[in-house]
Amino acid sequence: MSSAATAKTDNTIADSNVFTKYKAAAEVANAAISKVISACKEGSKIIDLCKLGDASIEVGLGSQYSKKKGMAKGISYPTSISVNNIVCHFSPGPNDVNADQALKNGDVVRVQLGAHIDGYASVAGDTVVVGASEENPVTGKAADAIAAAHYAAEATLRLLKPGNRNMTVTDTVQKITDAFGCRHIENILSHEQKHNDLNGEKQIIFNPAPAQRQAFAQCEIGSYEVYLIDIFITTGEGRTKKSELRTTVYNKTGGSYKLKMKTARAAFKEISNSSTNFPFALRSFEDERAIRLGLIECVKSGLVQAYDIQEEKAGETVAQVTFTALVTPNGVHRITHGAAFNEKVVKTDKKIEDASVNELLASSTKFKAPAKK
């Protein structure tokens, strides 16, 4: 083997330095989402919660690898606050509709955010009901969805084992959602993560439509892989639609195209200079209006991907659990967390009857590595 080949950088968690960077980014994300969840009280405004999450990430990153000059660190997913039937990606700027919406007791709020260190990203997402407590527990359909999301996440975590197939995860989550009388939002994907990329080649699909299931690429979970798991459970039919609310979260695709409009070239230059390869919110730019105008051609040409805001039917409840997991030969490590699930706060009268699923949920996230041949 040539010296050039042996010197090639290992960007997987087989390298202890990479493993540590993922964990350090997770530490920042966990602290930030904890602050935002604690601030989800009656009267809190969505825009203020978004700013709190982003600021908490920036402060947290300041103390990580502080002696490593020039190391890239930043937000890997801008803080989003999606309330009630708004499912995801609501990360408004101060001039957007509903940015000043104040939370009310009983609102079901999904919080998502992420941090990265040197391109190794950790993302966290969770669901909180404003005003809920042991004295004022969540019941009914909302409790069913939140409990289903929790157990679906726990089952998925335990199935991220080298040698397991992605469709095994799909089918197990289906059993759990059925037990709670809910559905996973249709065709939601969870991705393998790579360096500087939240959307790796390997994928896990949840609640696929028949055509998607038949065409979906099956794969095997491998050692030293990283996964970003997105669980979205709804009490509705599982089909969302694009909201009329303006898209505010975008991401560069890595594609190439010669932009024609001056405004588009200026916007893409500023995006390239200001952001990493991770999703960003328009509010992070000083001249948000100019960036938005220039993004029209950037999106049409495929240089930038729009994270459109999705919504469920009014009156339905959606529960989210999002986490980053590191798969090793000896176990899987869930490194990002929201609030701890509390059965005294979330009270559902439904339970999982399937013996194989209950056995899985009772199992450890550590496992014995296969013997070397």
N, C-alpha and C positions, 0 to 999 in steps of 0.2 A: 504493500500500500504506500502511495506517495506521501510525502510530508504534507502536501497541500490538503490531502484528504483527511489525514489524521488531525490536522489543525482546524478542520471545519467546526464551527460553533454548534453545540448541542442546545437547541432551543426547547427541549422537552424537559419534563420534571424529573427525568433520570439524572439530570444535573442538579445537585443540591442547591446551587445558587439560584437556579430558575424556580425551584420549589419554594425557596425562601421568599423570592420576590412576589410570587402569587399570594403567599400567606401574608406578607406585609401589606399588599394592596387590599387583601380581605380585611385585615385589621382596621384599615382606614374606612372601608365601605361599611363594615359592621358598626363602627362608632357613629358614622354619619346617619345611617338609617335608624339607629336607636334614638338619636336626637330628633329626627323628623317624626318618627312614630310617637314619641313622647309629646311632641308639639301639636299633634292632630287632636285639637280640642275644639269645642264649640266656639265659633267666632274667629278661628284661625283662617287666614286667607291663603288660597292656593299659591299665589305668586310668592308670598313670604316663605312658605314651606319649601318651595323650589329653591329659592335663594339660600335658605338655611342649609339645605342638603349640599348644594354646590360649595358653599363657603366652608362647611365642615370638612368636605373632602380636601379642599385646598389647604386648610390648616393642618389636617392630619398628615398630608403628604409632605408638609414642610419639615416634619421631624423624622421622616424615613429617608435613609441613605443621604443624609444631609452633607456628608463629606465627599460624596461622589459628584463632582462638578460636571455639569453637562448631561447627566442622566435624565432621560425623558420621564416625566411624571405628570399625571393629570387625570381628568375625568374620563372614564371609559363609557359611561352612560349618564347623561344629564338627569338631574332629579326630576322625576315625573310624578304628578299627583292626579290620579284618575278616580273620579268620584261617581259612585252609583253605577249608572248604565254606560258611562264612558269607560271603556275597557282598558286602554293603554295609550302610552306616548303623549299624554297631555302635559306638556312642559312649556307653559306660555311665557311670553314676554309681557312687560307691563301694559302694553297697548292691545293685547289680545282679549277677545271676548271671554268672559268668565275668569280672567286672571285674578280679579278681586273677589271672586266668589268665596263667601265665608262658610266654613263647615258648620253643619248642624248635628245635634245629637241624633244618632241613628244612621247617619251617613256611612256607607261602606266605602272605604278609601284604600286604594292600592298605591303603594309607594315603591318606586324603583330607582336605583342609582348605582353607580359603579366607579371604581378607581383603577388606575393602572400604574405600574412602576416598570420602567424600561420596556414597555410594550406588553407586559404580562398583566392581564386584566382580571379583576374579580368584581362580580355584579351581584347585587342583592335586591330582592323584591318580596314584599309581604302585604298582608291585608289587615286593616284595623277598622273596627266599628267605633265611631266617635261616641264617647260616653259609656261604653260597655265596661262592666265590672262584675265581680262575683255577686254583688247586690243587685245589679242590673244586667243580667246575662243576655247574650245573643241567643235567640231561639228561632224556630221555624225554618223557612227556606234558607235564610242567610246562614244559620248555624250549619245546615246540611252542606252547603257549598264550601264553607270555610273548613269544616272537618274533612270533607272529601279531598280538598286541595292539600291539606296537611298530610293525610295518609297516602295520597298519590305521590307526594314528594318523598316521603319516607320509603315507600316501596321502590320508587325509581332509584333512589340513592343506593339501595341494597342490590339492585340489579345491574349497577354499573361495575360489573365484575368481568375481568378478562375472559373471553370465550363466550360470553352471553351475546345473544342476538338483539338487535334494536327492536324488532317486532315483538319480542317477549315483553319488553317494557310497555309497548303500545297496548298489548292485550291485557296485561295486568292492571294498568291504569283504567282500562275500560271496565273491568270487573269492579273496581273500587267506586267509580262514578255511578255505576248501575246500583250498587248497594245503597248509595245515598240519594237515589232518585234524581241525579244530576247528569250533566254531560260536560265533557271537555269541549272547549271551543274547537270547532272543526278545523283540521289541517294545520294546527299550530306545530311549529318545528322547534326542537331543541338541537343545538349544534355542538360539535366538537370545537373547542377553542384552539387557536394557534397563536403564535407570537404576532402581535399587532392585528389580530383578526378574531372577531367574535363569531364568525360564520364559516367555520371549517367545513371540510368535505363530508365527513360523517354526520348523519342526522338521525334524530328520533322523531317520529310523527305521532301526534295524538289525535284520536277520533278522526281518522281519515275517511273521506268519502270513498265509495267502492272503487271509482276510477283511480283515485290517488293511491289507494292501498295497492292496487294491482301494479301500478307503474313505479311505486316507490322503491328506491335502491336499498336492498337489505345489506346490513353490514354487521361486523362483530366488534364488540368492545375490546380494546387492546390495553396492555400495560403502558403506563406512563402517558396516558391521554388525559386531556382536560375537557370537561363538558360544562356548557352553560345550559341549565335546565329551566325551562319555562312551563309552569303549570298554570292553566287558566280554566277554572271550573265555573260553569254557569247553571243557574236553575232554569234557563230558557232552552231553546232548541239547539243551541250550539253554533248558530250562524250569525256572524256580526256583519255590520255594514260600515262603510266609510262615513265618518261624522262630517257634518257641515262646518265644524270648528276648523280653523286654519292649521295646517301642518306646521310644526315648529321644530321638529327633530329631523336631522338629515345625516348622511354619512357618505364619504367618498367611496367610490366603488373600485378604484384602481384602474379603471378603463382609460382609454385615450380617445381624444376627439379634438379637432381644431375648431374652437368656438368662434362664431361669427360676430356676435354682438359685443360691443365694448363693455357694456355693463356686466355681461356674463364673464368675460375675461377678467375683469377687475374683481368680481365676486369670487371666482374660483382661485385667483391668486391669493386673496386675503384668507380664504378658507384653508388653502394649502399651507400658508405661512402661520396660521393661528391654531390649527387643529392637528390631531394625530389621525390615525386610521380608524378611530372610534367615532360613534355617534356624537353629534354636537347639537346644542340648542341655539337658535338664532339670537336669543337674548345675550349670548356671550360676546356678540359683536357690538361695537360702538354705534355703527350706522346699520341698524337692523333692516331698515327699509331698503337701502341700496343692495344689501345681500339678498334679500327676498326677491327683488326685481331681477337680479342677475341669475338667481337659481332657476328661473323658468327654463332657460336654454340648457343649463347644466343638468337638470333632471331629464329633460326630453332627450338629450344626447347620451344619457347613460353614465355621465361622469359622477353624478351624485344620486344617491337613493333617498327617496322621501319615506319617512316613517309616518304614514298617515294615521291619524287618530281613528280608532275603531270604537263602535258603540253597539251595545246590546239593546233589546227592546226595553222601553221604560217599565219599571216595576220588577225587572229580573235582577238577581244578585250575581255578581261575578267575584270569585275569590282567586287571588294570585299567590303563588309561591315561586320565587326565582332564586336560584343559587348556583354557585360555581363549585364543581367537584373535581378532585384530583384522583385519578385511578392509578394505583400502584399494584405490584404483584401480591402485596400482603394486605391490602385493604383499600377502601375508598374513603377519602377525606372530604367532608362537606365543609368548606372553608368560609362561606358566607351564610349569615343567619339574620332573620328579622326578630320579631318578638317570639318568645317561647309559647307554644300552643298550650292553652289552659282549658281543660275540660269543664272547669267550674265557671268559666266566662263564656265559652262556646258550648251550649247545651243542645245536642241533637238527640232525638229518640231513635235514630237509625244506627245500625252497626253492620260491620262486615261479617258475613256468615261463612264465606268461602274459607275452608280450612287451610288450603295452600297459601292463600294471601295472608292469613293470620300468622302462619308459620314463618313466612317471609318477613313480616313486620316485627316479629319477635327475635329475628336473627341478628347477629352482629354485623357491623360494617367492616370488621376485620375478617380475613380469610387466609387459609393456608395456601401459600404459593405452591404451584406444581413442582414436583421434583425435577431437578435437572437431569437430562438424559446423557 
